[in-house]
């Protein structure tokens, strides 16, 4: 018997040897050469969806919404104070309307799935749809504001207020007007808004596209590379010069000599005194575009002195704003308080040729505007409220109707009705005897 057991030990045996020897019962021994695995019950597919918001988006609870509504209300008040009218445009546009307007950022546009009809994309900003609106409706002058959501396939950073779905608040002046008067007002509007929101110290960085192109021309950049080099310069607010320089040389094909010349200029910033100094720069003033840009900046500084905001403005030659449609002055607003590394909270500039891209006769309408990135401002303001432990009121109720005795629900309802009819914000308990 032991011999037989030893012979069987080569196989998978489910009973112990001592049990076989001691028990007269017959055992059914599994003779398979593989270890039998216990049968697993087939897994049922879970019908539950993982509940989360899509990447780069967020929900707004009552407190967040209260803060947002307060911010948007203050911004709207400034826009209206300057005489702007409100318009709205579709959340999606024809794909052809948006294509070719954003330079290297075009890859961030959300294209909608083909439904067997028109090719559509979610709007990337509010500026291009506004230009389409002007051309389509044959409008030659308007001062408008628009507050709406836009969409970008960007790398989100929630802590810095960078989302894929976010609000923009745009203020634009379209029409034939004298140079730099509308531009100065747009910057003044941005300053008013930042002050009204009490988001902290800020600075408005300004530059001019003609000056930037003239700078490239003077340094020896081929004309066909102006836009791509401009997009590299635009990264200087996030990356050190050496990284940007390497990109220009290794990816954009510039010589090191030309890149070094560009570096001499794009690291300059200052006040109107820098404008005066650049007028004396022999290399730069060889370019007519650069001289024209400097003359415009000189006039701009004269006008912002009238508005009393010259201390808030910095002339910064590294400012490029990579969007292709800018043609004149460009500006960005950045917060200066330490720890508020949310990037720019507003930006804009002049875009005289954008409307002409949609007009059947290529008729241009001069436009200039500013866009407030409120999502980043929400992040800063919410952090400030949390730090100061301020309670955010989520309702506007003025009166709460209550009764000290029972069985008075109908009387409470009557009082509420009278108060509501009188325009008083009121509520009461929905229990008969709370």
Order of alpha helices (4+ residues) and beta strands (2+ residues): alpha-alpha-alpha-beta-beta-alpha-beta-alpha-beta-beta-alpha-beta-alpha-alpha-alpha-alpha-beta-alpha-alpha-beta-beta-beta-beta-alpha-beta-alpha-beta
